[in-house]
């Protein structure tokens, strides 16, 4: 059956792209007649062929979407930069569930020294979310993302330009470089890339984790994350 399916697929390809095949017109007509006759007798094969084509297209689209997330230039990170296992976290600083998940992830990287968390800034909840995301990326430029991210995730009260600058001072950022960075538009490309990537893989809210090729929405627990990591490592 697999051989027949392969033969039909090949024949359909050759007819669709006749310039690539060295068949005479009469030979092409004979092949087409064979295919039409066989499919009329076995209509389920046409359905299988269509489903297989559709699934392949869906898989291709999924891989393209995943590659957008894997593009992490400029993103902040936590954990071991040389780790063999990477988790991607879509996060918003105004998200209470993100703050809950932050504590879980801190415990996780303290227990697993072969793990890197890439934070995909995904500021969707408020205008101040965008300000905070840019501030965190400015800290990343100075090599202090983890400290800034930690302080912002554990802070209380609303996010304002003053509160963000206070955190920048607290973690020891060069304020002239920091202010220049957040007043520029150079982080817009990173934020737009992350928004496009998140939407492409179906993320609608924060937090969301990408573990292997599994998208995990919400602030799941530590043991659940550990189980997912273990399963991915065993399958790799």
C-alpha positions as CSV (number, residue, x, y, z in Angstrom):
1,X,0.0,0.0,0.0
2,X,2.8,2.4,0.8
3,X,4.4,1.7,-2.5
4,X,1.2,2.4,-4.3
5,X,0.7,5.6,-2.4
6,X,4.3,6.7,-3.2
7,X,3.8,5.8,-6.9
8,X,0.6,7.9,-7.0
9,X,2.2,10.8,-5.4
10,X,5.2,10.6,-7.8
11,X,2.8,10.4,-10.8
12,X,0.8,13.4,-9.6
13,X,4.0,15.4,-9.2
14,X,5.2,14.5,-12.7
15,X,1.9,15.5,-14.2
16,X,1.8,18.7,-12.2
17,X,5.3,19.6,-13.3
18,X,5.6,18.1,-16.8
19,X,8.6,20.3,-17.7
20,X,10.6,18.3,-15.2
21,X,9.6,14.9,-16.7
22,X,10.7,13.3,-19.9
23,X,7.4,11.8,-21.0
24,X,5.7,12.1,-24.3
25,X,2.2,13.5,-24.4
26,X,0.7,10.0,-24.9
27,X,2.7,8.6,-22.0
28,X,1.5,11.4,-19.8
29,X,-2.1,10.6,-20.8
30,X,-1.6,7.0,-20.0
31,X,-0.2,7.8,-16.6
32,X,-3.1,10.1,-15.9
33,X,-5.6,7.5,-17.0
34,X,-4.0,4.9,-14.6
35,X,-4.2,7.4,-11.7
36,X,-7.8,8.4,-12.4
37,X,-8.8,4.8,-12.7
38,X,-7.1,3.7,-9.6
39,X,-8.4,6.6,-7.5
40,X,-12.0,6.0,-8.8
41,X,-11.6,2.4,-7.5
42,X,-9.9,3.5,-4.2
43,X,-11.2,7.0,-3.4
44,X,-9.9,6.7,0.2
45,X,-6.4,7.1,-1.2
46,X,-7.2,10.6,-2.5
47,X,-8.4,11.6,0.9
48,X,-5.2,10.2,2.5
49,X,-3.1,12.1,-0.1
50,X,-4.9,15.4,0.7
51,X,-4.6,14.8,4.5
52,X,-1.0,14.0,4.2
53,X,-0.3,17.1,2.1
54,X,-2.3,19.3,4.6
55,X,-0.4,17.8,7.6
56,X,2.9,18.5,5.9
57,X,2.0,22.1,5.3
58,X,0.9,22.4,9.0
59,X,4.2,20.9,10.2
60,X,6.2,23.3,7.9
61,X,4.2,26.3,9.3
62,X,4.8,25.1,12.8
63,X,8.6,24.8,12.3
64,X,8.8,28.3,10.8
65,X,6.9,29.6,13.8
66,X,9.2,27.8,16.2
67,X,12.3,29.2,14.4
68,X,11.0,32.7,15.1
69,X,10.9,32.0,18.8
70,X,14.4,30.5,18.7
71,X,15.7,33.8,17.3
72,X,16.7,35.2,20.6
73,X,19.2,37.9,19.7
74,X,18.9,40.7,22.3
75,X,16.6,38.8,24.6
76,X,17.4,38.6,28.3
77,X,18.3,35.3,29.9
78,X,18.6,33.6,33.2
79,X,20.5,30.5,34.2
80,X,23.5,28.8,32.5
81,X,24.4,30.6,29.2
82,X,26.2,27.4,28.1
83,X,23.3,25.0,29.0
84,X,22.2,22.3,26.6
85,X,18.5,22.8,27.5
86,X,16.6,26.0,26.8
87,X,13.2,27.1,27.9
88,X,11.6,30.1,26.2
89,X,9.2,32.2,28.4
90,X,6.8,34.7,27.0
91,X,6.3,37.3,29.8
92,X,4.7,40.6,30.7
93,X,5.9,42.6,33.8
94,X,2.3,43.6,34.6
95,X,1.2,40.0,34.7
96,X,0.6,38.6,38.2
97,X,0.8,35.1,37.0
98,X,4.2,35.9,35.4
99,X,5.5,37.0,38.8
100,X,4.2,33.7,40.3
101,X,6.0,31.7,37.6
102,X,9.1,33.8,38.1
103,X,9.6,32.3,41.6
104,X,9.1,28.8,40.2
105,X,11.7,29.4,37.5
106,X,14.2,30.8,40.0
107,X,13.9,27.6,42.0
108,X,14.2,25.6,38.8
109,X,17.5,27.2,37.7
110,X,18.9,27.0,41.2
111,X,18.4,23.2,41.1
112,X,19.3,22.6,37.5
113,X,22.7,23.9,36.3
114,X,22.2,22.8,32.7
115,X,19.2,25.0,32.0
116,X,18.8,28.4,30.4
117,X,15.6,30.5,30.4
118,X,15.3,32.9,27.5
119,X,12.7,35.7,28.4
120,X,10.7,36.7,25.4
121,X,9.4,40.2,26.3
122,X,5.7,40.1,25.3
123,X,4.2,43.4,26.6
124,X,0.5,43.0,25.9
125,X,-1.3,44.1,29.1
126,X,-0.6,47.9,29.3
127,X,1.5,50.7,27.9
128,X,3.6,50.4,31.0
129,X,4.4,46.9,30.0
130,X,6.2,48.2,26.9
131,X,8.2,50.7,29.1
132,X,9.2,47.8,31.4
133,X,10.1,45.6,28.5
134,X,12.4,48.2,27.1
135,X,13.9,48.9,30.5
136,X,14.8,45.2,30.9
137,X,16.3,45.1,27.4
138,X,18.4,48.2,28.3
139,X,19.6,46.3,31.3
140,X,20.4,43.3,29.0
141,X,22.6,45.6,26.9
142,X,24.7,46.3,30.1
143,X,24.8,42.7,31.1
144,X,22.5,43.1,34.1
145,X,19.3,41.6,32.8
146,X,18.9,38.9,35.5
147,X,19.3,41.5,38.3
148,X,16.9,43.9,36.7
149,X,14.4,41.3,35.9
150,X,14.5,39.9,39.4
151,X,14.0,43.4,40.9
152,X,11.1,44.2,38.6
153,X,9.4,40.9,39.1
154,X,9.5,41.2,42.9
155,X,8.6,44.9,43.0
156,X,5.2,46.1,44.3
157,X,3.1,48.9,43.0
158,X,2.5,50.2,39.5
159,X,5.2,50.5,36.8
160,X,6.2,54.0,36.0
161,X,9.3,55.6,34.4
162,X,10.4,56.7,37.9
163,X,10.1,53.2,39.3
164,X,11.9,51.8,36.4
165,X,14.8,54.3,36.8
166,X,14.9,53.6,40.5
167,X,15.5,49.9,39.8
168,X,18.1,50.8,37.2
169,X,19.9,52.8,39.9
170,X,19.5,50.0,42.5
171,X,21.0,47.3,40.2
172,X,23.9,49.6,39.2
173,X,23.2,50.4,35.6
174,X,24.9,53.3,33.9
175,X,22.0,55.7,33.9
176,X,23.2,57.8,30.9
177,X,23.4,54.6,28.8
178,X,20.1,53.4,30.2
179,X,18.2,56.6,29.5
180,X,19.6,56.8,26.0
181,X,18.6,53.2,25.3
182,X,15.0,53.4,26.5
183,X,14.4,56.7,24.7
184,X,15.6,55.2,21.4
185,X,13.6,53.0,19.2
186,X,16.2,50.2,18.8
187,X,14.2,47.7,21.0
188,X,11.1,48.0,18.8
189,X,12.5,45.4,16.4
190,X,13.0,42.9,19.2
191,X,9.6,43.5,20.7
192,X,7.9,43.2,17.3
193,X,9.8,40.0,16.6
194,X,8.6,38.5,19.9
195,X,5.0,39.6,19.3
196,X,5.0,38.0,15.8
197,X,6.7,34.8,17.1
198,X,4.3,34.4,20.0
199,X,1.2,34.9,17.8
200,X,2.7,32.5,15.2
201,X,2.8,29.7,17.7
202,X,-0.6,30.5,19.2
203,X,0.3,32.4,22.4
204,X,-2.6,34.6,23.4
205,X,-1.6,35.5,27.0
206,X,1.2,35.5,29.5
207,X,2.9,33.6,30.9
208,X,3.6,30.9,28.4
209,X,6.5,28.5,28.2
210,X,8.0,26.8,25.2
211,X,9.6,23.5,26.4
212,X,10.8,21.5,23.5
213,X,8.0,22.0,21.0
214,X,5.3,22.1,23.7
215,X,3.6,25.4,24.4
216,X,2.6,25.5,28.1
217,X,0.2,28.4,29.0
218,X,-0.1,29.7,32.5
219,X,1.9,29.6,35.7
220,X,2.3,25.8,36.1
221,X,4.0,24.2,39.0
222,X,7.6,23.3,39.6
223,X,7.1,19.6,39.4
224,X,5.1,19.8,36.2
225,X,7.9,21.8,34.6
226,X,10.5,19.3,35.8
227,X,8.5,16.4,34.4
228,X,8.2,18.1,31.0
229,X,12.0,18.8,30.9
230,X,12.8,15.2,31.9
231,X,10.5,13.9,29.1
232,X,12.1,16.2,26.5
233,X,15.6,15.2,27.6
234,X,14.8,11.5,27.4
235,X,13.4,12.0,23.9
236,X,16.2,14.0,22.5
